[in-house]
């Protein structure tokens, strides 16, 4: 895939559900569609300097939306739920 880890990790996903998952040391990110679990693990460990225990990925299909008679579609994306080792945290999410 990509050599740069910042091309793999697109953005964090922060919702009520993902905020509850942070108590279990699980963090959610939107990732590149072509990224696999090994690349996601290496990118998270390199960017945030943490130890990753487990990576789960989900492909999310974009919703069809209408504006009057016009119909469009949101983009598909891939998200990854990353479980960190005990004692590791990502400071980006702290205070949310």
C-alpha positions as CSV (number, residue, x, y, z in Angstrom):
1,X,0.0,0.0,0.0
2,X,1.4,3.4,0.9
3,X,4.8,4.1,2.4
4,X,3.6,7.0,4.5
5,X,1.5,5.9,7.5
6,X,-0.5,9.2,7.3
7,X,-1.8,8.0,3.9
8,X,-3.3,5.0,5.6
9,X,-4.9,6.6,8.7
10,X,-7.3,9.3,7.3
11,X,-9.1,10.6,10.5
12,X,-10.3,9.5,13.9
13,X,-14.0,8.8,14.3
14,X,-15.5,10.3,17.4
15,X,-19.1,9.5,18.3
16,X,-20.9,8.5,21.5
17,X,-20.4,4.8,20.7
18,X,-16.7,5.2,20.0
19,X,-16.3,7.3,23.2
20,X,-17.7,4.5,25.2
21,X,-15.3,2.0,23.5
22,X,-12.3,4.2,24.6
23,X,-13.0,3.0,28.2
24,X,-12.0,-0.5,26.9
25,X,-8.9,1.0,25.3
26,X,-10.4,0.7,21.8
27,X,-10.0,3.6,19.3
28,X,-11.8,4.0,15.9
29,X,-10.2,5.5,12.7
30,X,-11.3,6.0,9.1
31,X,-8.6,4.3,7.0
32,X,-7.7,3.9,3.3
33,X,-9.9,1.4,1.5
34,X,-6.9,-0.6,0.3
35,X,-5.2,-0.9,3.7
36,X,-5.0,-4.2,5.4
37,X,-4.8,-5.0,9.1
38,X,-1.0,-5.3,9.2
39,X,-0.5,-1.9,7.5
40,X,-3.1,-0.3,9.9
41,X,-1.3,-1.8,12.9
42,X,2.1,-0.5,11.8
43,X,0.7,3.0,10.9
44,X,-0.9,3.4,14.4
45,X,2.2,2.2,16.2
46,X,4.4,4.6,14.2
47,X,2.2,7.7,14.4
48,X,1.1,7.5,18.0
49,X,4.0,5.4,19.5
50,X,1.7,2.8,21.2
51,X,1.5,-1.0,21.2
52,X,-1.5,-2.4,19.2
53,X,-3.0,-5.7,20.4
54,X,-5.8,-6.2,17.9
55,X,-7.3,-4.6,14.7
56,X,-10.8,-5.1,13.4
57,X,-11.9,-3.6,10.1
58,X,-15.3,-2.8,8.7
59,X,-16.3,-1.6,5.2
60,X,-19.1,1.0,5.5
61,X,-21.2,1.4,2.4
62,X,-22.2,5.0,1.6
63,X,-25.9,6.0,1.9
64,X,-28.0,7.1,-1.0
65,X,-29.3,10.7,-0.4
66,X,-31.9,12.7,-2.2
67,X,-32.4,16.4,-2.7
68,X,-35.8,16.8,-4.3
69,X,-35.7,14.9,-7.6
70,X,-31.9,14.5,-7.6
71,X,-30.3,11.5,-6.1
72,X,-26.7,11.1,-5.0
73,X,-24.5,8.7,-3.0
74,X,-22.1,9.3,-0.2
75,X,-18.7,7.7,-0.6
76,X,-17.9,4.2,0.8
77,X,-15.2,4.1,3.5
78,X,-13.4,1.7,5.7
79,X,-13.0,2.0,9.4
80,X,-10.7,0.3,11.8
81,X,-11.3,-0.4,15.5
82,X,-7.9,-0.7,17.2
83,X,-7.3,-2.2,20.6
84,X,-4.2,-1.0,22.5
85,X,-2.1,-2.8,25.0
86,X,-2.8,-2.1,28.7
87,X,-1.4,1.2,29.8
88,X,-1.2,2.8,26.3
89,X,-3.5,5.7,25.3
90,X,-3.7,8.0,22.4
91,X,-3.6,11.6,23.7
92,X,-5.5,12.9,20.6
93,X,-8.7,11.5,22.1
94,X,-8.2,12.7,25.7
95,X,-10.6,15.4,26.9
96,X,-13.4,14.6,24.5
